[in-house]
Amino acid sequence: MSDLFENLRRYASSLGEVDDLVTHRATARALATQPVPHRWRSRLAPVAAAVALSVVGNAALVMTADSAVPGDLLYSIDRAGEEIADWLGSEADHRTERLVEAYELAALGDQEGALALAREALSGVFEETNLPVVVSNEKDTGLLLELAKDVVTAAHTGDSDAVQEAAHRLRDQAQVIADQSKPDNPGNQDNTPADTRPGGDGDSNNNSSGNGDKDKDK
Amino acid sequence: MASQWPPTPQQVGEGAAGDRQVMSDILTLGYPKVVAFYRGLGLAYHEAQDLAGDVAVSVVEGLSRIRQPAAFEAWFWSVARNHFKAFLRRRRRVAFEPVTPESMRPDEVLMTAGEHGQIAAAFGLLSPKDRQLLWLREVEELSHDQIADITQQTAGATRVAIHRARQRLSDLYQQLE
């Protein structure tokens, strides 16, 4: 009988293997709903009620827009909602969300858009301008996104050594891909000096939305 | 830092008071547990993830109202169980089906066919009530009293129900040998 339940525990353990990125995203979304501490809540209650009444019509729209990716009609609403949440003090994990969107865009075949979002996800953690602007195939994009995911995951842990190590791997791979693409596509030379790209400072997450729009337009 | 599960009453108190780091740690450890629980109850992988996300939101919203931090674990699983019941109501699903290969990721199918195939099949044939009871007792190792709080039954009735569920799982497991 004890073997039976030991088997059950091992089976249960296997069912609980969840990708770190998925866990981070769920955690970040839940934390974004964290209530304001009581002492502020009582003072802000009348204001909050008025604001809630005025925005309730838009709330459903913003929630619907949350799953939008660049190119969707609702994407700008999604980004605006995030900026408002930032302004209100939310610490939602936009880094993870950008990366998830990057995966979705890559799956839709938009390699350039995916890399632009990965650059946003890495903003402030990694010198994102080291990422190539264009890659020649989906496989390279997928590889870069996986390595970018490692950097973001390490950043979540707060382990600076792990961040540096993951960033080192990403930088090396980006360089390899950039080198490979040079002889075949000289036109990429124009895109290579990434420091000329708008918004390449990467100092703040709050700058990231502007960069992304510019990248998309580009 | 809540690097253990279940979190201590002090950590629960800190999370309830608005400590985002502690809350984040609680969710990071709790989320995969709820995903596994829902997978064990027969939900597809994406359904389990979505529903566990709803549980995480409820935990964040409700933790500040918890009266007894020491009872966090029973409260946490009550939240998970209530979300599951609501999910079933929404889907108008009255009968459970065993976890089937169609609802699994490919790597899970391979794994289930091998090492865990027999226990997965036997567990999947149990009633939903039995599965919940055994999961909480044998996997999460909750006490009979905690499970009684979650299921809102008496401790004695819970003890008997768990004993019978164990026996049924054992019988099914042997039949599949």
Interface residues (C-beta under 8 A of the other chain):
Chain A: M1 L4 F5 N7 L8 R9 R10 Y11 A12 S13 S14 L15 G16 E17 V18 V22 T23 H24 A26 T27 R29 A30 L31 T33 Q34 P35 P37 H38 E91
Chain B: A17 G18 R20 M23 S24 L27 T28 Y31 P32 K33 V35 A36 R39 G40 Q49 A52 G53 A56 V57 V59 V60 E61 S64 E108 M111 E115 H116 Q118 I119 A120 F123 L134 W135 E138 V139 R166 L169 S170 Y173
